[in-house]
Amino acid sequence: MIKYIDQAIFTRIKRRLYYLYGDQADQLTERLYYMVGRYGVGTNPPLKPEHRWTENDVFLITYADMVQSQQSTPLATLKRFATEHLKGAISTVHILPFYPWSSDDGFSVIDYREVKEDYGDWKDVENLGDEFKLMFDLVCNHCSSQSPWFRDFLIGISPASEYFVEMDPETDLSAVVRPRTSPLLTKTTTRDGDAYVWTTFSADQVDLNWKNPDLLFEFLDILMVYISHGATTVRLDACAFMWKEVGTDCLHLPQTHEIIKLMRDFCELVAPEVLIITETNVPHDENVSYFGRNDEAHMVYNFSLPPLLLHALLTNSSKYLTKWAKKLEFPDPGEGTFFNFTASHDGVGVRPLQGLLPQKEFDKLIHSVEQSGAHVSKRTLPDGSQSPYELNITYFSALSGRHDSDGTGAARFLCSQAVALAFKGVPAVYFHSLVATPNYHEGVEQTGAPRTINRRKYDEQELMDLLGDKSRKQGKVFRKYLQMLRRRTNYPAFHPDGDQKIIDAGPNLFALERTSPRKNQTVFCVFNFSDEEQTVVNPKDTELLKKAKKFYDILSGKTHSDGSRGIKLAPYQAMWLVPRVE
């Protein structure tokens, strides 16, 4: 039973249905009314915006089978690892697609409503949810060519016979923005003969037809399935490509935004505590459009941060990162925020660097990561040429290099993670960053897929041995990383809705101030991006160093005296400084 029904939300949904589906809106609104509450959701009162997130919120991004053992299912093993080692450091576990799939390590979904048998079952998922909040993926642009939906399409069974986008191969689709070099249309054989279906990402990932309202209701139902099993955040994968219109670039179309707004309205109706996050690996201005006017995504991936930060640390210059960060605009407190990450299962997208780095600096970044073992994935441009799209490399290897002859690789990597944890927004940590995994070249050789370089799966005992070995970098990084995460939770200045001020401290330093929402705490964060000792002395745009005689460094636990004379940082050292005014 729905207790907290909001007629204003229903009115908004009806308006969106009319925009998308015209005269069918009345019928669809009535259909929606009867479907809500089916899974026992919709009984919670609206969540106040100031309670959506706090400084304690940190997401772990992981595959269901990232840690494996013979004694338990992968999901149960993941729960054991996370409960024993990550409590107090991680608040939410983002389980990458754990449904039955046919390719792309989960992102070619066969059945959205089931757990892949190899991983466990829904009870395993719910057990993990007993210890942590959960984020699930809603893979909404495409599904597997082996799915029951596509099978029904091939033989003409309703409603899935209308779930896919057929296109005459002679149609001019040159305006369509491509994220891949593979063909946009894939030939298949149906009961009625040959057909060409839209495949944005691969032949096995067949795009869905959101012009069909039956598909919308499939996904609203799936959304309720996920919420009923404990999802508190839902990630809309590759959502920018959802709506297709011939003659356009088929990217960020108004109908796509309207669908996402409708999904947010739907969640506010049935489970107002659930957050919507959009995954759109595109230039920054396009990416932030998914905040809407505080009526669309609650969070968007901060896609420009990972490559800008990587460039800054590899070139020992914060120039372009500082310039971008100074101009960064944030949604109103409590309404939206950035999902800050440095690495993900995909790699480091470089399209979000568009307009932020000169071509010379862009080329310098590409060359540097290639020297550290990266694969550079490309996309096809409208003129038929190809351009770098994604760097396939672990973030640890990108910053530590193949040999790390100067011994500063781990410090450089931890500096990058300290920046992301201090930056305004909600931080997200990829499993392989947490445990400092180097490039998995053997995996790429086995699968032939460049992304495998950052998708290694660990035997539980093997991982425990690596992390427990005090002589290995992985264990050292893991312990220091957890220390950063746990200490961060004690400082309200890191609340996602707290203020952020970027400080110009010179080309070799990156600096910012974070202030708590109540204005009663400020943390001065400074990072040495060079391989030489640096001193920060009274940078412009802040009076903090002049006023405070002593600073406590949250990261090292040390106190620094006489801030007015400057504070020294070792190569690639990070400091989170709390002033102590005497």
C-alpha positions in Angstrom: 0.0 0.0 0.0 1.3 3.5 -0.9 1.0 5.8 2.1 2.7 8.9 0.9 1.2 9.3 -2.5 1.8 12.7 -4.0 -0.7 13.9 -6.7 1.7 16.6 -7.8 4.2 13.9 -8.8 1.6 12.0 -10.7 0.7 15.2 -12.5 4.3 15.7 -13.5 4.6 12.1 -14.7 1.4 12.5 -16.8 2.9 15.6 -18.4 6.1 13.7 -19.2 4.1 10.8 -20.6 2.2 13.2 -22.9 5.5 14.7 -24.1 6.8 11.3 -24.9 3.8 9.4 -26.1 1.1 12.0 -26.9 -2.5 10.9 -26.7 -1.6 7.7 -24.9 -0.8 9.7 -21.7 -4.1 9.2 -20.0 -4.1 5.5 -20.5 -0.5 5.2 -19.5 -1.0 7.3 -16.3 -3.8 4.9 -15.2 -1.6 1.9 -16.0 1.2 3.5 -13.8 -1.2 4.1 -11.0 -2.1 0.4 -10.8 1.4 -0.9 -11.0 2.9 1.0 -8.1 3.1 -0.7 -4.8 3.3 -4.2 -6.4 6.6 -4.9 -4.7 5.9 -3.4 -1.3 7.7 -0.2 -2.0 6.4 3.3 -1.7 5.9 3.2 2.1 8.6 5.7 3.1 8.0 9.4 3.6 9.9 11.9 1.4 13.6 12.2 2.3 14.7 15.7 3.2 17.4 17.0 0.7 19.9 17.6 3.5 19.8 13.9 4.4 20.5 12.5 1.0 24.3 12.2 1.6 26.9 13.1 4.2 30.7 13.1 4.6 30.3 9.4 5.5 29.2 8.4 2.0 31.8 6.6 -0.1 30.9 4.2 -2.9 32.9 1.0 -3.7 32.7 0.1 -7.4 33.1 -3.6 -7.9 32.1 -6.7 -9.9 30.1 -9.3 -8.0 32.9 -11.8 -8.6 35.9 -9.5 -7.9 36.9 -11.8 -5.0 36.3 -15.5 -5.3 36.7 -18.6 -3.1 35.7 -22.2 -3.3 33.8 -22.0 0.0 31.1 -19.5 -0.9 29.4 -17.8 -3.8 31.2 -14.7 -5.2 28.6 -12.4 -3.7 28.9 -14.0 -0.3 32.7 -13.8 -0.6 32.4 -10.1 -1.6 30.3 -9.5 1.5 32.8 -11.2 3.7 35.7 -9.2 2.3 33.8 -5.9 2.5 32.5 -6.5 6.0 35.8 -7.6 7.4 37.9 -4.9 5.8 35.8 -2.0 4.6 33.4 -1.2 7.4 33.7 2.5 8.4 35.5 3.2 5.1 32.8 2.4 2.5 29.1 3.2 2.9 27.7 1.9 -0.4 28.7 -1.0 -2.6 28.0 -0.5 -6.4 27.7 -4.1 -7.7 28.3 -3.8 -11.5 25.8 -5.8 -13.5 25.3 -9.1 -11.7 22.4 -10.3 -14.0 22.8 -13.1 -16.6 24.8 -11.6 -19.5 26.5 -12.6 -22.7 29.4 -10.1 -23.2 31.1 -6.9 -21.9 31.4 -8.4 -18.4 27.8 -7.8 -17.6 26.7 -4.9 -19.7 25.0 -7.1 -22.3 22.1 -8.2 -20.1 20.1 -11.3 -20.9 17.7 -11.1 -18.0 17.3 -8.0 -15.9 15.3 -9.6 -13.2 17.6 -12.4 -12.2 21.0 -12.9 -10.6 23.6 -14.7 -12.6 23.7 -18.2 -11.1 27.6 -18.1 -11.1 27.5 -15.2 -8.6 24.8 -16.4 -6.2 21.2 -15.3 -5.8 19.0 -12.4 -4.6 19.4 -13.5 -1.0 23.2 -13.0 -1.4 22.6 -9.5 -2.7 20.2 -8.7 0.1 22.7 -10.1 2.7 25.3 -7.6 1.4 22.6 -4.9 1.7 22.4 -5.8 5.4 25.9 -4.4 5.9 26.1 -1.7 3.2 23.8 0.4 1.1 23.6 -0.8 -2.5 23.8 0.6 -6.0 22.5 -1.4 -9.0 22.9 -0.8 -12.7 19.9 -0.2 -14.9 21.4 -0.9 -18.4 18.8 1.1 -20.3 20.2 1.7 -23.7 20.6 -1.9 -24.9 20.3 -5.5 -24.0 21.9 -8.8 -25.1 21.2 -10.3 -28.5 20.7 -13.5 -26.6 17.9 -12.1 -24.4 14.3 -13.4 -24.5 13.3 -9.9 -25.6 15.5 -10.1 -28.7 14.4 -13.7 -29.4 10.8 -12.6 -29.3 11.7 -9.7 -31.7 13.2 -12.2 -34.2 10.1 -14.4 -34.3 7.6 -11.5 -34.0 6.1 -12.0 -30.5 4.5 -9.0 -28.8 5.3 -6.8 -27.0 9.1 -7.3 -27.5 8.6 -7.4 -31.3 8.6 -3.6 -31.0 11.4 -3.3 -28.4 14.2 -2.7 -30.9 15.2 -0.1 -33.5 15.1 -1.4 -37.1 16.7 0.8 -39.8 17.1 0.7 -43.6 20.9 0.4 -44.1 20.7 3.1 -46.8 19.5 5.7 -44.3 21.9 8.6 -43.8 23.1 8.2 -40.2 26.3 10.2 -40.6 25.2 12.7 -37.9 25.0 10.0 -35.2 27.7 10.4 -32.6 29.6 7.2 -32.2 31.4 5.9 -29.0 32.9 2.9 -31.0 34.5 2.0 -34.3 32.1 -1.0 -34.8 29.2 -0.7 -37.3 26.1 1.2 -36.1 23.7 -1.2 -37.7 23.9 -5.0 -37.4 22.3 -7.4 -39.9 20.1 -10.1 -38.3 17.5 -12.6 -39.6 13.9 -12.4 -38.4 10.8 -14.5 -39.3 10.0 -11.9 -41.9 13.5 -11.8 -43.5 16.7 -9.9 -43.0 16.6 -6.8 -40.8 19.2 -4.2 -39.6 19.1 -3.3 -35.9 20.7 -0.4 -34.2 23.8 -1.4 -32.2 25.6 1.6 -30.7 28.2 -0.4 -28.7 28.5 -3.9 -30.3 26.7 -6.4 -32.3 25.8 -8.3 -29.1 24.4 -5.1 -27.4 21.2 -4.3 -29.3 19.7 -0.8 -28.7 16.2 -0.6 -27.2 13.3 1.4 -28.7 12.2 3.9 -26.0 9.5 5.2 -28.4 7.5 2.1 -27.3 5.7 2.8 -24.0 5.6 -0.9 -23.2 9.4 -0.8 -22.9 9.2 2.1 -20.5 6.9 0.1 -18.3 9.2 -2.9 -18.5 11.9 -0.7 -17.0 9.7 0.9 -14.4 8.8 -2.6 -13.3 12.5 -3.6 -13.2 13.3 -0.5 -11.2 10.8 -1.7 -8.6 12.4 -5.1 -8.6 15.8 -3.5 -7.8 14.3 -1.3 -5.1 12.6 -4.2 -3.5 15.9 -6.1 -3.3 17.7 -3.2 -1.6 18.9 -0.8 -4.2 19.3 2.7 -2.7 21.0 4.2 -5.8 20.3 3.3 -9.4 22.9 4.0 -12.1 21.6 4.6 -15.6 24.2 3.1 -17.9 24.9 4.8 -21.2 21.7 6.7 -20.9 22.7 9.5 -23.2 22.0 7.4 -26.3 18.5 6.1 -25.4 16.3 8.0 -27.8 16.9 7.8 -31.6 15.8 10.4 -34.2 17.1 10.1 -37.8 18.8 13.3 -38.8 20.1 14.1 -35.3 23.2 13.1 -33.4 21.0 10.8 -31.3 22.8 12.0 -28.2 21.2 13.9 -25.2 17.9 14.3 -27.1 15.1 16.1 -25.2 13.2 12.8 -25.0 16.1 11.1 -23.3 16.2 13.8 -20.6 12.4 13.5 -20.2 12.7 9.8 -19.6 15.3 10.3 -16.9 13.2 13.0 -15.2 10.2 10.6 -15.3 12.3 7.9 -13.6 13.3 10.3 -10.9 9.6 11.3 -10.4 8.7 7.6 -10.3 11.3 7.0 -7.6 10.1 10.0 -5.6 6.7 8.4 -5.8 7.4 4.8 -4.7 10.8 5.1 -2.9 11.9 8.7 -2.3 15.1 7.6 -0.6 16.4 6.1 -3.9 19.0 8.2 -5.8 19.4 8.4 -9.6 22.9 8.7 -11.1 23.6 9.1 -14.8 26.6 7.7 -16.6 27.4 9.8 -19.6 31.1 9.7 -20.8 30.9 12.9 -22.8 32.4 16.5 -22.7 31.7 18.3 -19.4 29.1 20.7 -20.5 27.0 17.9 -22.0 27.6 15.7 -18.9 26.3 18.3 -16.4 23.1 18.8 -18.4 21.8 15.6 -16.7 21.4 17.5 -13.4 18.5 19.2 -15.2 17.0 21.9 -13.0 17.2 19.8 -9.9 14.7 17.5 -11.4 16.8 14.9 -13.2 19.8 13.0 -11.9 20.8 13.4 -8.2 24.4 12.7 -9.1 26.4 12.7 -12.4 29.8 11.1 -12.8 32.5 13.7 -12.8 34.0 12.4 -16.0 36.5 15.3 -16.5 38.2 14.8 -13.1 40.0 11.4 -13.8 41.9 12.4 -17.0 42.6 16.0 -15.8 44.0 14.7 -12.6 46.0 12.1 -14.4 47.5 14.7 -16.8 48.3 17.0 -13.9 50.3 14.4 -12.0 52.1 13.0 -15.0 53.2 16.5 -16.2 53.8 17.9 -12.7 51.5 20.8 -13.4 48.1 21.7 -11.9 47.5 24.4 -14.4 44.6 22.9 -16.4 43.1 21.1 -13.4 43.0 24.3 -11.4 41.5 26.3 -14.3 38.7 23.7 -14.7 38.0 23.3 -11.0 37.8 27.1 -10.5 35.0 27.3 -13.1 33.1 24.2 -11.9 29.5 24.9 -11.0 27.5 22.8 -8.5 23.8 22.2 -8.1 22.0 23.6 -5.1 22.8 21.9 -1.8 20.9 18.7 -1.3 19.5 18.7 -4.9 22.5 17.3 -6.8 26.2 16.6 -6.6 29.1 15.1 -8.5 30.1 11.4 -8.3 33.8 11.8 -8.0 36.0 8.9 -9.2 39.4 8.4 -10.8 39.0 4.9 -12.2 36.2 2.6 -13.2 35.7 -0.8 -14.8 35.9 0.9 -18.2 39.1 2.9 -17.9 39.7 6.6 -18.2 37.5 8.4 -20.7 39.3 11.2 -22.6 36.4 12.6 -24.5 35.5 14.7 -21.4 38.8 16.5 -21.9 37.3 18.2 -25.0 37.9 22.0 -24.6 39.9 21.5 -21.4 43.3 20.5 -22.7 45.2 21.9 -25.7 46.0 19.2 -28.4 49.7 19.2 -27.5 48.9 18.4 -23.8 46.3 15.8 -24.9 48.9 14.0 -27.0 51.4 14.2 -24.2 48.9 12.4 -21.9 48.2 9.7 -24.5 51.9 9.1 -25.0 52.6 8.9 -21.3 50.0 6.2 -20.5 51.0 4.2 -23.5 54.5 4.1 -22.1 53.0 2.7 -18.9 51.2 -0.1 -20.8 47.9 1.4 -21.7 45.7 0.4 -24.6 44.0 3.4 -26.3 40.4 2.6 -27.5 39.0 4.8 -30.2 35.8 6.0 -31.7 34.7 6.9 -35.2 34.1 10.5 -36.0 31.5 11.7 -38.6 34.2 12.2 -41.3 35.2 8.5 -40.9 38.5 9.3 -39.0 39.2 7.8 -35.5 39.9 9.6 -32.2 41.1 8.4 -28.8 38.0 7.7 -26.6 39.3 5.8 -23.6 42.5 4.8 -21.9 42.5 1.2 -20.8 44.9 1.0 -17.9 44.7 0.7 -14.1 45.0 4.1 -12.5 47.7 2.7 -10.3 49.9 1.6 -13.3 49.1 4.9 -15.0 50.7 6.8 -12.1 53.4 4.4 -11.0 54.7 3.5 -14.4 56.0 0.1 -15.5 59.2 0.3 -13.4 58.7 3.1 -10.9 62.5 3.5 -10.7 62.3 6.6 -8.5 60.1 4.9 -5.9 57.5 7.6 -5.9 54.8 5.8 -7.9 52.7 4.7 -4.8 52.9 8.3 -3.4 51.9 9.8 -6.7 48.9 7.4 -6.9 47.8 8.0 -3.3 48.1 11.8 -3.9 45.6 11.4 -6.8 43.2 9.5 -4.5 43.5 12.1 -1.8 42.4 14.8 -4.3 39.3 12.8 -5.3 38.4 12.2 -1.7 38.7 15.9 -0.8 36.9 17.2 -3.9 33.3 18.4 -3.5 30.9 15.6 -4.2 30.4 12.0 -3.2 33.6 9.9 -3.7 33.6 6.5 -5.5 36.5 4.1 -5.3 37.1 1.3 -7.9 38.1 -2.0 -6.3 41.4 -2.1 -8.2 42.3 1.3 -7.0 41.7 0.4 -3.5 44.0 -2.6 -3.7 46.5 -0.9 -6.1 46.2 -3.6 -8.9 48.8 -3.2 -11.7 47.9 -3.7 -15.3 46.5 -7.2 -16.0 48.1 -7.9 -19.3 47.6 -11.6 -19.0 43.9 -11.1 -19.0 43.9 -9.0 -22.1 45.8 -11.8 -23.9 43.2 -14.3 -22.8 40.1 -12.2 -23.8 41.4 -10.0 -26.5 39.5 -7.1 -24.9 41.5 -4.1 -23.8 39.2 -3.3 -20.9 40.2 -6.6 -19.2 43.5 -4.8 -18.2 41.5 -3.2 -15.3 39.1 -6.1 -14.6 41.2 -8.7 -12.8 39.4 -11.2 -10.6 41.2 -12.3 -7.4 41.2 -15.5 -5.5 40.4 -14.5 -1.9 43.4 -16.1 -0.3 45.7 -14.7 -3.0 44.4 -11.2 -2.4 44.8 -11.6 1.4 48.4 -12.7 1.0 49.1 -9.7 -1.3 47.5 -7.2 1.1 49.1 -8.8 4.2 52.6 -8.7 2.8 54.2 -5.6 4.3 56.9 -5.6 1.6 54.4 -5.3 -1.2 53.1 -2.0 -2.6 49.5 -3.4 -2.7 49.3 -3.9 1.0 50.9 -0.5 1.8 48.5 1.3 -0.5 45.5 -0.6 0.8 46.3 0.3 4.4 47.0 4.0 3.7 43.9 4.2 1.5 41.6 2.8 4.2 43.2 5.2 6.7 42.3 8.1 4.4 38.8 6.9 4.0 38.1 6.4 7.7 39.7 9.6 8.9 37.7 11.6 6.3 34.4 10.6 7.9 35.2 12.6 11.0 35.2 15.9 9.2 31.9 17.6 8.2 33.9 19.9 5.9 33.9 17.0 3.5 30.1 16.9 3.3 29.1 16.9 -0.4 27.0 20.1 0.2 29.9 21.9 1.9 31.5 24.8 0.1 34.6 24.4 -2.1 37.1 27.1 -2.9 39.9 26.4 -5.4 43.2 28.1 -4.3 45.9 29.2 -6.7 49.0 27.9 -5.0 51.3 27.7 -8.0 51.8 25.4 -10.9 53.2 22.5 -8.9 50.6 22.5 -6.3 46.8 21.9 -6.3 44.9 23.4 -3.4 41.4 23.8 -2.2 39.4 24.7 0.9 36.4 22.7 2.0 33.9 24.2 4.5 31.2 22.4 6.3 27.5 23.2 5.5 27.2 24.9 9.0 30.3 27.0 8.3 31.9 25.8 11.5 34.8 23.8 10.0 37.3 24.4 7.2 39.9 22.0 5.9 42.8 23.3 3.7 43.8 20.6 1.3 47.0 20.9 -0.6 48.8 18.5 -2.9 52.3 18.4 -4.3 52.1 17.4 -8.0 55.9 17.4 -8.5 58.8 15.1 -7.7 60.5 17.8 -5.7 59.8 19.2 -2.2 57.4 22.2 -2.4 56.5 24.9 0.2 53.1 26.5 0.3 53.3 30.0 1.6 50.3 32.4 1.9 48.7 31.5 -1.4 46.3 34.1 -2.8 42.6 33.7 -2.4 42.9 32.5 1.2 43.8 34.0 4.6 43.9 30.6 6.3 47.7 30.3 6.5 48.1 33.8 7.9 45.5 33.4 10.6 46.6 30.0 11.9 49.8 29.3 13.8 49.3 25.6 13.8 47.7 23.0 11.5 46.8 19.4 12.1 47.3 17.2 9.1 44.4 14.7 9.0 46.3 12.3 6.7 49.6 12.0 8.6 48.3 12.8 12.0 51.1 15.4 12.5 50.9 19.0 13.6 52.6 21.7 11.6 53.6 24.9 13.3 53.6 28.5 12.0 51.6 28.3 8.9 52.4 31.9 8.0 56.0 30.8 7.2 54.9 28.1 5.0 54.3 24.3 5.1 56.6 21.9 3.3 55.4 19.0 1.3 57.5 16.0 0.1 57.2 14.9 -3.5 53.6 13.9 -4.3 52.6 14.5 -0.7 49.0 15.3 0.1 47.8 17.2 3.2 44.4 17.8 4.6 45.0 20.6 7.1 42.8 21.7 9.9 43.8 25.2 11.3 44.3 25.6 15.0 44.0 29.2 15.9 45.6 30.2 19.2 
